[in-house]
Amino acid sequence: MKVTKISQLSGIEHTMELNITSEELMRIENRFNTKELIQNIVPHLVASEREFLMTGITEKEWLKISDID
């Protein structure tokens, strides 16, 4: 499923193809009400994919800001 989020870091809109169902996405979006942890909803996703679902921040953005020249 393609999921589009706006990065809380940059404000840029990103779309990512993720192996999730619409039901899982709905559960993720309602996790504050249900107190469900994202790693329990989609344990098959890697941490960077779960981070994207929560914040819209991509792994590339994290690497860019953590790059020390």
N, C-alpha and C positions, 0 to 999 in steps of 0.2 A: 504494500500500500504506500502511495506517495503521501508524505506528510510535510506540510509547509508551516514553518514557524519563523517568528521574527527574533533575531538574536538579542538577548538582553545586554550583551556586551557592545555590539556595534550598531544595532538597529537595522541591520541588513536582513532581508527576507531570504531564507534558505529552504530548499525542498530536498528531502531525502527519501529514498526508497527503503522502506523498512519491512521486515517480516513480522507484521502485526495485523490483527483483525480490527474491524471497526469497533467491536465490543471491547477489545483491549484498550484501544485509544480512548473510548468513552470512560472506561475505568480509570485510566491515567488522568484524564481531565477532571475527574471527580474525586481524586485521591485525598484531597484535603478534607472533604466531607466524610469519606469512608474510613480515613486513617490507614488506608492500604498503602504498603510500600511498593514503589515502582519495580524494585527487583523481584517482588513476589508476583507482580502482574505480568511482567515480561522477562522472566529469568534467562531466556534464550538470547537476549540482546546483550551486546558488549556494553561496557560502562559508557563509552563515548556516544553510543546510540541512545542510551537512556538519558544521558545529560542533554542531548539535543531535544528529546521529547519534553524535558522539564524546563529548559532555558532557551532553546533555539540556538545555542552556541555549538558550533561544529568543532570537530577535532582540529581542523586546520586553523581555526581562530585561536584555540587554546595554545597550539604550538607557536603561532605567530606572536602572541603576547608574552609567552614564556621564553622566547628566543632572546638570548643576551648576546649582544655584539661586542 
